[in-house]
Amino acid sequence: MLNRLLFQRIDNSPLIIFRIFFGILISLECFGAIATGWVNRNLISPKYTFPFIDFEFLRPLPGNGMYFYFVLMGLLGLFIAIGFKYRASIISFTVLWTVTYLMQKTAYNNHYYLLILISLIMCFFPAERSRSYDVKINPELESNSMYAYIKWIVVLQLFIVYVYASVAKLYGDWLDFSTIAVLMHSKKNYWLIGNILQEPWIHSIIGSVGILFDLLIVPALLWKPTRKIAFFLSLFFHLFNSIIFQIGIFPYLSIAFSVFFFEPETIRKIFFKSKRPYTSSELIVPRHKNALLSGLTVYFIIQLLLPVRHHAINDNVLWTEEGHRMSWRMMLRSRQGKGRFKVVDKDTKEVFIIKPKDFVSKSQERKIFAYPDFTWQFAQYLKKEFKKEDRNVSVYIENSKISINRKPYVPFIDSSTDLAAETWYRTKHHDWILPSNLEKPKK
C-alpha cells in the first residue's frame, strides 16, 4: 500500500509546470524587492538589521552590494524557470534566500520561511527532466514521469501550513472578529472597497472563511468531486489576499501549488499538449527507499513540532512572542509598544536616555518596543556601541508597555532588568517579560 502510494511512477507535468511558475515568481519577488525599495529599507539603509539571534555574523553586503545580491537571485529564478543548470541554480537560490531571511527580521513574514522550505524541497526534485535547457543540451536527461511521492511531499507540506494556520486562529480576538477589524482599519482608504471593508458583517465573513478555508482547502482539492469548486474558491481567496494585504508572490505561489492536486494528465493537456503522455503505472521501489523514508520522517516530524513549540514555553505566545516565528501564525495580531531606554555607566553612574530613532529606522523602532527579542537585541547593540567609547554599561527599558489588537496599553517588560546582562534563551521563557495581562489589562 505504502509502496504504491509513494513509488508509483506518474506523469511529471505538474512538477515541470510548477518549476516554471516557481522560477518566474521568485524572480519577480527578488526584482520587486529592489523596485519597491524593500532592499533599501531593510538591508541597505539600516545601521543594524536585527538578524535572527545566533546569526549576528550575517551582515548585508556594503554599499549597493545587496542590490547585486537580489539581482543574482532574480536571475537564478529565471534560470530555474527555463531549467538552465537547474540543480546548481536551485541550490544557489536556496542558500542565498535563506541567508537573506536570517539576515533581518524587521520585515519578517511566514511566507519567506515557506519559500525556504519549498526551495529546499525543490533541490531534491527532478524538475529539470522536461521542457528545460538542461534537456536540450543533454537529451538523455529527459523523462516524462516522476515518483508519486513528489506530489505527496508537496501536499503534506501544504496541509501542515494550512491546518496550523487555521488552528492558530481559534482564539478570542479572531473568533469575535476584532482582529479582522484591526487588520481592515488600515485599508479604509482603498478605492471602492475601503468603506465596505470596515463593515462588521464583512469582518464576520472574512474571519469565518479564514478558519474554514485554511482547514478544508487541501482535503477539498484532493477530493475529486470538490476539486474544481475548491480551486476557484482558492483562486478568489488568494487574489483577495493579494489585493487587500499586498503580500508579494505568496498568493500566486499558493495558486501554483494547485497543479499538484489535479490529475497529471489534465495538467499535461492544459500546459504541454505536445509533451509525450505517460500512460504506464510502473511501481519502481528505489534502492534508497529506507534512507528516503527516514529523511522524510525526520523532516516532517520537525515540521509538525516546530509550530507548537510555544506550548512548552511559559505564558501565552500572543503575549510573549516566544515561539511565534516559523509556526504559521499568520495575520493574527497587531502589536504596538512604547517606552524609553536608559543606559547607565557602571563606573561613573552617568545616565543616558536613548531615543531609538537616533539609531534605527521607524519600522525597526516600532518592533523594538513591541517585540521582546528586538528589545533585547537593541540593548545588546547599545552595549556594543558604548563599549566603543570604553564604557561598561547597563541597559534598561523604562515604562515599557504594549497594546495588542488595539487594546489598552499594559506593562510589558520589567524596568529593573539590565537587558545588556541578560542571555537570550531559544526554548524557554524570559522572566523579564512581565506575566500576561491579556485577559484583564491594567489601567
Secondary structure, 3 states (H helix, E strand, C coil): CHHHHHHEEEECHHHHHHHHHHHHHHHHHHHHHHHCCHHHHHHHCCCCCCCCCCCCCCCCCCCCHHHHHHHHHHHHHHHHHHCCCHHHHHHHHHHHHHHHHHHCCCCCCHHHHHHHHHHHHHCCCCCCCCCCHHHHHCHHHCCCEEECHHHHHHHHHHHHHHHHHHHHCCCHHHHCCHHHHHHHHCCCCCCCCCCHHHCHHHHHHHHHHHHHHHHHHHHHHHCHHHHHHHHHHHHHHHHHHHHHHCCCCHHHHHHHHHHHCCCHHHHHHHHCCCCCCCCCCCECCCCCHHHHHHHHHHHHHHHHHHHHHHHHCCCCHHHHCCCCCCCCCCCCCCEEEEEEEEEEECCCCCEEEECHHHCCCHHHHHHHHHCHHHHHHHHHHHHHHHHCCCCCEEEEEEEEEEEECCCCCEECECCCCCHHHCCCCCCCCCCCECCCCCCCCCC
